[in-house]
Amino acid sequence: MSSPVEVTDSTFEEMVIKAQQPVLVDFWAEWCGPCKMIAPVLEDLAKELEGKLTIGKLDVDENQSTAMAYGVFSIPTLLLFKDGEPVERIVGFQPKPQLLSRLEPHLG
């Protein structure tokens, strides 16, 4: 069973940029209400899409340089990386069906 993995400024390159499969990075913070709302959705997707997609969680309070490098100004922001490049940006809470419809075209 897969679940979201913690990503930090120091592990971002290895875990996201050099990843063999697409990685959805959840830029979040402990105090963020919508971040807490989307967390169970991401847990479900991590299990459902195991082998096709990795889900990473990056705490913006502890990892500000990566958040700034990708222009993350509001959270939650979900960035989908494929072949080391961001290919999709989703800002704010999204119900699971809408989230899936944004991700699936990139998971071929």
N, C-alpha and C positions, 0 to 999 in steps of 0.2 A: 504494500500500500504506500503510495506516494503522498507526501504532504509538502506544503511550501517550505523552502529552505531559506535560511538567513543569508543575506548578501550584505557585504560591507564595502566601504571605499577600498580596502586592501584586497578583497576577494573579487571585486566586480569584473576586472579584466579576465581572470581565469574562469569564473563561473558563468559570466554572461557573454562577453565579447568572443571568447574562444570556444563557446559551447557548440556541440555538434548538432543539437536540435534547438528549435525556437525556445526562447526564455521570456516569460512575462514577468516583468519586475513591478511589484507593488510598492510604490513610494508612499510611506505611511508614517504615523506617529501615534504614540500611546494615547494622547489626549484627544485624538480626532474621532468624533462620533461616526461619520460616514465610513471611516476606515474600519471601525469595529463592525459596521453593518455588512461590509463587503467581505470581511474575513471568512465567514462560513461558506460563502459562494466560491471563494478561491480554494478553500479546502476541498470542496466537492469537485471542482474542475481539476485540481491536482490529481485526484484519484481517477476521475473519468478519462483524462487525457494523458495518463501515464504512458511513457514511451513516445509520445508525440510532442509534448510540451513540458517544460520545467517551469514551476512558479517560484519566484524568489521574492522575498520581502526585505526592503531596505528602509530602515528607520532613518528618516530625514534629520531628526534631531542629533543623531550620533554620526551621521555620514553626510555632512552638508556638501562636501566638494563634489560628489557624484551627482547629487540632486541639482546643484548649481550648474554643473557641466551640461546637463540635459534640459535645462530651463524649466525645472519643476518648481512652480510657484504656488500651486494649491494642491491639496491632497484630499482624498487619494488620487494619485495619478498612476495609471498603469501604462507602462511602455513595453511593447512587444518587440523583442530583438530577434532578428533572423540573420544568420551569417555575420554577426557582429554589428549590424546596423539596426537602428530603430525603424520599424516599418508601420507601427500603429501606435497612436496615443489616445488613451481614454481617460478623461478627467471626470471625477465624481463617481458616485455610486451608480452602478448599472445592475439591473436584475439579470439573473443567469442567462435567460434566453437572448437578451440583447448583447450581453458580453460574448456569448458563444458565436453569435452571428458576425461579430466584429473580428473574432479570432480565427474562425474556421477557414476563411479564404487563404490564410497564411500557413496552414498546417498540412497542406496537400501531401 
